[in-house]
Amino acid sequence: MTPQAEAEAEIQLNAASARYSYNPILRWNPQVEDYFIKAYGSLHFAQISKALTRPSCYSCIRVNTLKSTSDAVIEKLQEIMRKSGPQNDVVGINWKENKASNDIDLDMVEKQSSLQNESITKCQIPGLEYVVFVKGSGPHEIDYGYSPDKPPKEVLVSRKCAEAVLRGAQVYVPGIMACSSHVEEGDLVAVSVAVEQPFPDGGWGLGITRGTVLQGLPTDPYHFERNGLYIGQGTTMLSRAGIFRASQGIAVDMNNRVFKLPSFYDVLEGEIFLQNLPSIIAAHALDPQKGERILDMCAAPGGKTTAIAILMKDEGEVIAADRSHNKVIDIQKLAAELGLTCITTYKLDALKAVRKRNGSSDTTTLCCNKDNNDVVNQRSDSGPLGNGVSSTTIVGSNADTTFKENVSNEKANERTYTSKADIRKNTRRMRNGPGRNQSLGGRVENSKGFLPNSFDRVLLDAPCSALGLRPRLFAGEETIESLRNHGKYQRRMFDQAVQLVRPGGVLVYSTCTINPGENEALVRYALDTYKFLSLAPQHPRIGGAGLVGRCEFPDGYVEEWLKPGEEELVQRFDPSSQLDTIGFFIAKFAVGPKDNI
Ligand SMILES: C[S@@+](CC[C@H](N)C(=O)[O-])C[C@H]1O[C@@H](n2cnc3c(N)ncnc32)[C@H](O)[C@@H]1O
């Protein structure tokens, strides 16, 4: 080869190694990006953006202490690992490769570990000994077998599919968007992802038809955009024709991944639950006690509900509500799997969580299928309220919205009135089983809300923009307006939550977003609106400080965050910090006497 040919070959190889790599750049709406840069500074925000494109490099397992211990779980997982061998995917990890030189630094977690240098370690944070970490690794460099005259066979997957694959999933048929021609079952393919691109009209889009043939040439759709967006290599389980004919099933068995993370599918069911560390800490911060009455307002799928119930040793009452029927069923399944009996589930809109005081009982309706209107029973949950708080206690609140909320509750209650004939008909259905048009789903009770001051503690793990979840390959869908709308929705939910906690009780608010407008700004609203609330210290506190100050937007809107002295009372989990968690926020409020407001 001539020196010139050699130089050209080297250039090609360098270009190929940049192309066949994992080095994504997270795209944001420009105004949102400006806002976050104001909040964090450009360097810190760049670090956060980078961290969001990667999964956490360890899995966090919460042990069901009612059934097992951390030591027993560690022993069992190590046994599974020994039996499965280094290449086996029983817990979805190539264990021997954990010590790859480019492992993400887990110093913080490692230092707190009693089993230094092991893949499976017990958390040593006081009070969190029931948490076990399992280490993963990445990003790994993968040789996709590129040669200048023969590019590798390829599969292009959707962003959602790629994000799941980065968390340890396989590539399923519906996730595939395009594929090389002549792909046969058993072929080795390079897997890359199609991420939304800016459209000329200012929006974002994909503009690719499912089934497109990839040639491995610059003329392919998204050829250049996919530089640095290769997530691993796998073996096809179907031919190209099969992939686009089938409607379900695994299409590519991912056997060489950029991130190797353990998956615990079907492993130690009922004994363990895979949960992000900040979520475990949110349940812990609530500090639930045996025998208490606790409300989890937005509970599905039940991760924090079950953590709370276990901390209460399954003694007391945990009410888990969610507005989605099917998600309530998920909570029921999880509670049953973990063997928890103190959890009662309801379908309830958190915006209507406070029941108007027109009686001494919480009225609920029992519902048997997905359709909210299919009420089959109605019952009254009478009985004492937690801590002897009378149902006639006057609610003190200075928020206008509270009054409006109660009025709209009344209307909602009228709308859900069920006639005796309906009840008789539905009771018959219950006895005789579902008719042809009814699904065989679990039973979900509709709640019309709860009486003011009727809970010792309330968790509001609010629906949010989820901009802390990882891995994330695109963030352009959120605009300043949509972020503000999340904030408004959360404040309305908070207005309900605050009424339900008894004086002397506790209210924990959490989100999985990095957006200060849904975090610090909510705390500011809460403290300024409800003078009987104060920020309470949290245990354990391993997250960072909250943001102090304010943000002035170009449209004149001013968002107020924390005041000096408040920042150390909240926990802000930064995805770019050494803890390597999702982005998360926790504020804990002590509820003082409400009557002098
Ligand atoms: C962040 S997730 C909760 C996660 C849950 N706490 C856990 O740890 O498993 C937010 C939940 O709020 C629910 N949700 C959204 N709007 C709601 C509303 N108006 N009322 C009740 N639940 C709502 C969603 O269905 C979703 O399940």
PDBQT file of the ligand as one rigid body, heavy atoms in Angstrom, charges set to zero:
ROOT
HETATM    1  C1  LIG A 601     -44.174   9.603  39.249  1.00  0.00    +0.000 C 
HETATM    2  S1  LIG A 601     -45.425   8.459  38.957  1.00  0.00    +0.000 S 
HETATM    3  C2  LIG A 601     -45.617   7.731  40.536  1.00  0.00    +0.000 C 
HETATM    4  C3  LIG A 601     -44.606   6.651  40.837  1.00  0.00    +0.000 C 
HETATM    5  C4  LIG A 601     -44.929   5.923  42.115  1.00  0.00    +0.000 C 
HETATM    6  N1  LIG A 601     -45.036   6.827  43.229  1.00  0.00    +0.000 N 
HETATM    7  C5  LIG A 601     -43.908   4.862  42.427  1.00  0.00    +0.000 C 
HETATM    8  O1  LIG A 601     -42.960   5.148  43.165  1.00  0.00    +0.000 OA
HETATM    9  O2  LIG A 601     -44.049   3.733  41.947  1.00  0.00    +0.000 OA
HETATM   10  C6  LIG A 601     -46.805   9.498  38.877  1.00  0.00    +0.000 C 
HETATM   11  C7  LIG A 601     -48.141   8.787  38.854  1.00  0.00    +0.000 C 
HETATM   12  O3  LIG A 601     -49.140   9.792  38.960  1.00  0.00    +0.000 OA
HETATM   13  C8  LIG A 601     -50.277   9.330  38.309  1.00  0.00    +0.000 C 
HETATM   14  N2  LIG A 601     -51.139  10.503  38.075  1.00  0.00    +0.000 N 
HETATM   15  C9  LIG A 601     -51.035  11.465  37.131  1.00  0.00    +0.000 A 
HETATM   16  N3  LIG A 601     -52.017  12.383  37.280  1.00  0.00    +0.000 NA
HETATM   17  C10 LIG A 601     -52.746  11.977  38.345  1.00  0.00    +0.000 A 
HETATM   18  C11 LIG A 601     -53.897  12.489  38.989  1.00  0.00    +0.000 A 
HETATM   19  N4  LIG A 601     -54.496  13.620  38.568  1.00  0.00    +0.000 N 
HETATM   20  N5  LIG A 601     -54.376  11.818  40.052  1.00  0.00    +0.000 NA
HETATM   21  C12 LIG A 601     -53.797  10.674  40.484  1.00  0.00    +0.000 A 
HETATM   22  N6  LIG A 601     -52.721  10.137  39.899  1.00  0.00    +0.000 NA
HETATM   23  C13 LIG A 601     -52.196  10.794  38.852  1.00  0.00    +0.000 A 
HETATM   24  C14 LIG A 601     -49.763   8.634  37.081  1.00  0.00    +0.000 C 
HETATM   25  O4  LIG A 601     -50.709   7.681  36.638  1.00  0.00    +0.000 OA
HETATM   26  C15 LIG A 601     -48.471   7.991  37.609  1.00  0.00    +0.000 C 
HETATM   27  O5  LIG A 601     -48.719   6.659  37.942  1.00  0.00    +0.000 OA
ENDROOT
TORSDOF 0
